[in-house]
Amino acid sequence: MPVVIVLVQILSVLSVLSSGIRAASSFDDFLIPHNQERSQVSGLGVLKWSKDLERNASGLVAEQKNKSACGFADLRGYRFGANQAAANFKLTPGQVVASWIEEKIWYSHANNSCMEGHQCGTYTQVVWNTTEELGCSQSVCSGKNSLTICLYNPPGNVVGQAPY
């Protein structure tokens, strides 16, 4: 009889743990790959999730969804750093962050430049040394278009400065 009670208790605990894992906030889907990449660069701190940045990103995504069917937002002069991804299919948070990180092959830290004809700004924002907070939002629009916006505080990509 005690064995059955212990087994039931273990199953109950496993059920709670597994439901907790499934119910975990999707912010980890953005935060973990950011921090994994940052851990590859010596001296970079771990980003923390910001509900405030998440709310701002969510507002931007909703505005773009209503205004331009998930087109890029014009964030020139915006108070936070930002990365965006748009596609004509649904991207997972991990795919989005991986696409930004892929730019590192074009980035030269030695001369703080990107190979001619390529973009590196989303990668450098991911690994910007003074950035401490991250918040992201994602939406699927009509026709399966998707838009993802991540915001960073303090912002990176300061002209003339290296990310790390």
Secondary structure, DSSP 8 states (H G I E B T S, - for coil): -HHHHHHHHHHHHHHHHHHHHHTS-THHHHHHHHHHHHTTSTT----EE-HHHHHHHHHHHHHHHHHHSS-----TT-SSEEEEEEESS---HHHHHHHHHGGGGGEETTTTEE-TT---HHHHHHT-TT--EEEEEEEE-GGG-EEEEEEEES----TT----
